[in-house]
Every structure is written in structure tokens, then in C-alpha cells.
Amino acid sequence: MLEQEVRRQAMLQVMGLEVWLPRQPLPHARMPRPQLLHWQSPSETTSTPLIAAPAQVAAAAEAVISATPAAAVSSSARAQASLQQVRQSLESGQQSSRRLPESMVNTETDEAVPELTAVAPVEIPRFSLQLLRSGPCLLLADLPLGEAFQSSDPDFQLLKDLVRAAGLPQQLQSLRQGEPIRWPLLKAGELAGTQDAAAARACVRDLLEFECSHASVSFVWLLGPRAVAFANVGDNTDADLFSVTAFQGGVRLWNLPSLEQLMSQQQLKPELWQHMQKLMAHWSQQHA
């Protein structure tokens, strides 16, 4: 125990850590080990500069060795030898750390040190989309609050009015059992950082292709900037409002403003009606 305590105190002092030990038992504290009560006084460790800590440790070790019985002299000698090794390893580490900046200085003969470039974190989009069906049309709408449509919501009532004006069935069918398409899919784990915009676009388009393969679809209404951005391919993510883009198998995407925009910006409704009249023939024939 004495050898371990000598070694521990020497390591702490060489590293520049001030050591404080009680000289008598503290109230309501566990009984300390006997060798701690006979350690060198705090005045001896704090009155001298920090650089002289190795000399103080050696002197303290010699004092402890002289005060111990003859049977413990050999163990104390081994402790002092181990302290010397600790001091030498610490001093060599400090010298090598001080020489490190000089070795990194660029000269004509030295090779250039490569600069470390910070890797920008992957931006993970966050959105919720509701997917519904009305006759030969799929409706993909933004959900600003992330919650599915309720029958009493004003935006859902507006969507039913648009469907009725387009000549489509007003009984909207909720796909995916009414569960919105939420992104990101993973909240934690090793794959959570790979859910970038390309992965989100692939997921949304795969779900649309799946629904188109189960029933005849002519148009997909994209209601909102999130639906437009992640249902179109990369070249058409900034498609103009009311424009038509190709999807797959003859199915076309109709890029529309969000339901919230239609309610807050009344000038969009006449423009929507004008474009709707030009496209009604495509899904009306299939619906009939």
C-alpha cells in the first residue's frame, strides 16, 4: 500500500496537480489509511515552486524509506525506482511535445502538410405528406403540422371542393391506411445520417410508383412545395406552379400550390381553375 501511495503522489505532482491530504480523521468520514496520516505536510508541497516537485517527491520517498522497518526497505527502493521511470517518461513526453511545432515548420525540403478540410454535415429534409386517391388521380398534399387530414379541417374541405370542381369523385380514399409519408424515417442509429434529399425523393417516388401499379392513374396532383420537390426528379424540383411534368408509364405530375397558399392567396384560385379546365379532359375520359 505504501509503494502504491508513493507512486500515485509522485505522478500527480509531476503532472502539476496539487495534492491535499487530511492530517486527522474528518467528522463522519470513513477511517483513512494509516500511511495517509503520516504523509509530508502541505507546507512542504506548496511552499516550493511546481518545477521542484520531482525533487520533493524523491525527498519524501527517502524520508518514508528511512522511517519504515528494514523489511520494507526493498519495496520502497523499488517504488523510488519506478518513480524515476515515471518522471523520465513524463519529461520526455513534454520535450517531444515542445519540439513538435518546430518539426512541422515547412521548409524547402520538407513535404507540404495536407490541410484538413471540415466535412459539411448532411442536410436531412423534414416533411409530412398525405397521399389520397380520387378516381384516376392521386393527390399528394403537404401537411404543415405533420398530422393527417381531419374531415373538419378547412384545408381538407378546400381539397374536396377542388376535386368536385375537377369532376372527380368527392369521396377521397386515404392510402397507406391514412398514415402520412413522414421524413426522416429513422430518428437515430447509424443510418440516420444518410437520409438526405436524394434518399427522400427516392422514397416518395417509389411510393407513388407502387400506388400507380395497383390502379390506373393518369395524373398525380402535387399540392405544396414539399410535394413538388420530392415527387419530381432532380431537374424538375423547382418546377413552375401549374406546370405538368412526366412521371412514369404515361402518368403525369401536376405541380400546384399548397392548400394553405390557396386559402391565403385568393388570386391563385382563378389561375388554378383556368389550368384545370385545360386538363380535365385527360382524367374525365378515364373516369367515365
C-alpha positions in Angstrom: 0.0 0.0 0.0 2.8 2.4 0.8 4.5 1.8 -2.5 1.3 2.4 -4.4 0.6 5.7 -2.5 4.2 6.9 -3.1 3.8 6.2 -6.8 0.4 7.9 -7.0 1.5 11.1 -5.2 4.6 11.3 -7.5 2.6 11.0 -10.7 0.1 13.7 -9.5 2.8 16.2 -8.5 4.9 15.7 -11.7 1.8 16.4 -13.7 1.3 19.6 -11.8 -1.7 18.6 -9.8 -1.8 19.9 -6.2 -2.3 17.2 -3.7 -4.2 17.7 -0.4 -4.4 15.1 2.3 -6.1 15.4 5.7 -3.8 15.1 8.8 -6.5 13.8 11.0 -9.8 11.9 10.6 -12.6 14.0 9.3 -16.0 14.1 11.0 -18.5 11.4 9.7 -15.8 10.2 7.2 -14.5 6.7 6.7 -11.4 5.9 8.6 -8.4 6.8 6.3 -5.5 4.6 5.6 -2.6 4.9 8.2 0.0 5.9 5.6 -2.1 8.9 4.5 -2.0 10.4 8.0 1.8 10.4 8.1 2.4 12.0 4.6 4.5 15.1 4.2 2.9 18.4 5.3 1.1 20.7 2.9 3.5 23.5 3.6 6.3 21.4 2.2 4.5 20.8 -1.1 3.1 24.3 -1.6 6.0 26.4 -0.4 8.3 25.4 -3.3 7.7 26.1 -7.0 6.0 23.5 -9.1 9.2 22.7 -11.0 10.8 21.3 -7.9 8.1 18.7 -7.5 10.2 15.8 -8.6 12.9 16.7 -6.0 10.3 17.0 -3.3 8.9 13.6 -4.2 12.3 12.0 -4.1 13.0 13.6 -0.7 9.6 12.5 0.6 10.2 9.0 -0.6 13.6 8.8 1.1 12.1 10.0 4.4 9.4 7.4 4.2 12.0 4.7 3.4 14.1 5.7 6.5 11.0 5.6 8.7 9.9 2.2 7.6 11.2 -1.1 9.0 14.1 -2.9 7.4 11.7 -5.4 5.9 10.0 -2.7 3.8 13.3 -1.0 2.5 13.4 -3.2 -0.6 9.8 -2.4 -1.6 10.4 1.3 -1.0 13.5 1.1 -3.2 11.5 -0.4 -6.0 8.9 2.3 -5.5 11.6 5.0 -5.8 13.0 3.4 -9.0 9.5 3.3 -10.5 9.1 7.0 -9.6 12.3 7.8 -11.5 10.9 6.0 -14.6 7.6 7.9 -14.4 9.5 11.2 -14.2 11.7 10.3 -17.1 8.7 9.3 -19.3 6.8 12.5 -18.4 9.8 14.7 -19.1 10.5 13.0 -22.4 6.8 13.5 -23.4 7.0 17.2 -22.6 10.1 17.7 -24.6 8.7 15.9 -27.6 5.6 18.0 -27.4 7.6 21.1 -27.3 9.6 20.1 -30.3 6.6 19.2 -32.4 5.8 22.6 -33.8 9.4 23.0 -35.0 9.2 19.8 -36.9 6.0 20.8 -38.6 7.5 24.1 -40.0 7.5 24.0 -43.8 10.9 24.2 -45.4 12.1 23.8 -49.0 13.0 20.1 -48.4 10.0 19.2 -46.2 6.9 17.9 -47.7 3.8 20.1 -47.5 1.5 19.2 -44.7 -2.0 18.4 -46.1 -4.7 20.7 -44.8 -7.7 19.0 -43.1 -11.0 20.1 -44.6 -14.1 20.0 -42.5 -16.8 17.8 -43.9 -20.2 19.5 -44.1 -23.0 17.6 -42.3 -25.6 16.1 -44.5 -28.8 18.2 -44.6 -31.8 16.0 -43.7 -35.1 17.3 -45.0 -38.1 17.1 -42.8 -41.7 17.0 -44.1 -45.0 15.2 -43.9 -47.2 14.4 -47.0 -50.7 13.0 -47.2 -51.5 10.6 -50.1 -55.1 10.2 -51.3 -56.9 8.9 -54.3 -59.9 10.3 -56.2 -60.8 8.3 -59.3 -57.8 8.2 -61.7 -55.9 10.9 -59.8 -53.6 10.7 -56.9 -53.4 13.6 -54.5 -50.1 14.3 -52.6 -50.5 17.2 -50.3 -48.2 19.0 -47.8 -49.1 18.7 -44.1 -47.6 21.8 -42.4 -48.3 20.5 -38.9 -47.4 16.9 -39.7 -50.8 15.5 -38.8 -53.2 13.7 -41.1 -56.2 15.4 -42.6 -59.4 15.5 -40.5 -62.8 15.8 -42.1 -63.4 19.2 -40.3 -60.1 20.8 -41.4 -60.6 23.9 -43.6 -57.8 22.7 -46.0 -59.4 19.3 -46.3 -62.7 20.9 -47.2 -61.0 23.1 -49.8 -59.4 19.9 -51.3 -62.9 18.3 -51.6 -64.1 21.5 -53.4 -61.2 21.3 -55.9 -62.0 17.6 -56.5 -65.6 18.4 -57.1 -64.7 21.2 -59.5 -62.4 18.9 -61.4 -65.3 16.4 -61.9 -63.7 13.7 -59.8 -65.3 11.6 -57.0 -65.7 13.6 -53.8 -65.2 10.5 -51.7 -61.5 10.7 -51.2 -59.7 7.5 -50.4 -56.9 7.6 -47.9 -54.0 5.5 -48.9 -51.4 3.9 -46.6 -54.2 3.4 -44.1 -54.3 7.2 -43.6 -50.7 7.3 -42.4 -48.8 10.3 -43.8 -45.4 10.0 -45.5 -43.0 11.3 -42.9 -39.4 12.1 -43.4 -36.9 11.3 -41.9 -37.9 7.7 -41.4 -35.1 7.0 -38.8 -34.6 9.2 -35.8 -31.4 7.5 -34.5 -28.9 4.9 -35.5 -26.0 4.5 -37.9 -28.2 5.1 -41.0 -29.9 8.2 -39.7 -27.3 10.5 -41.3 -27.8 9.1 -44.8 -31.4 10.4 -45.2 -30.6 13.3 -47.5 -32.8 14.9 -50.1 -31.9 12.2 -52.7 -33.0 9.4 -50.4 -36.2 11.3 -49.5 -37.0 11.8 -53.2 -36.4 8.1 -54.0 -38.7 7.1 -51.2 -41.6 9.4 -52.3 -41.3 8.4 -55.9 -41.2 4.7 -55.0 -44.4 5.0 -53.0 -46.1 6.8 -55.9 -45.0 4.1 -58.4 -46.4 1.4 -56.0 -49.8 3.1 -55.9 -49.8 3.6 -59.7 -49.1 -0.1 -60.3 -52.2 -1.1 -58.2 -54.7 1.0 -60.1 -55.0 3.0 -63.3 -53.7 6.6 -62.7 -53.4 9.4 -65.2 -52.4 12.4 -63.0 -50.8 13.0 -59.6 -51.7 16.3 -58.1 -48.7 17.7 -56.1 -50.2 20.2 -53.6 -47.4 22.2 -51.9 -43.7 22.9 -52.4 -42.6 19.8 -50.5 -44.7 17.5 -52.6 -43.4 19.2 -55.8 -39.7 19.0 -54.6 -39.7 15.3 -53.6 -42.1 13.8 -56.2 -40.3 15.3 -59.2 -36.9 14.3 -60.4 -33.9 16.4 -59.6 -34.2 18.6 -62.7 -37.8 19.5 -62.0 -37.7 20.1 -58.3 -38.2 23.9 -58.9 -41.0 23.4 -61.5 -43.3 26.3 -62.1 -46.7 26.4 -60.5 -49.5 24.7 -62.6 -46.9 23.1 -64.9 -47.1 19.4 -65.9 -44.1 17.1 -65.7 -43.6 13.5 -66.7 -43.6 10.7 -64.1 -43.6 7.2 -65.5 -45.8 5.0 -67.7 -47.8 7.9 -69.1 -48.6 9.3 -65.7 -48.0 13.0 -65.3 -47.4 15.2 -62.3 -49.4 18.5 -61.9 -47.4 21.0 -59.8 -49.8 23.0 -57.6 -49.6 25.5 -54.7 -50.3 24.2 -51.2 -53.8 24.3 -49.8 -52.7 26.9 -47.3 -51.5 29.1 -50.2 -54.8 28.8 -52.0 -56.6 29.8 -48.8 -54.4 32.8 -48.1 -53.8 34.0 -51.7 -57.2 34.3 -53.3 -55.6 35.3 -56.7 -54.3 31.7 -57.1 -57.8 30.2 -57.3 -58.8 31.7 -60.7 -55.4 30.7 -62.2 -55.9 27.2 -60.9 -59.4 27.0 -62.4 -58.0 28.1 -65.8 -55.3 25.4 -65.9 -57.8 22.8 -64.5 -60.2 23.3 -67.4 -57.3 22.5 -69.9 -56.5 19.2 -68.1 -60.0 17.9 -67.1 -60.4 16.0 -70.4 -57.5 13.7 -69.6 -58.9 12.3 -66.4 -62.6 12.8 -67.2 -62.4 10.2 -70.1 -60.7 7.7 -67.9 -63.1 8.2 -65.1 -66.1 7.8 -67.4 
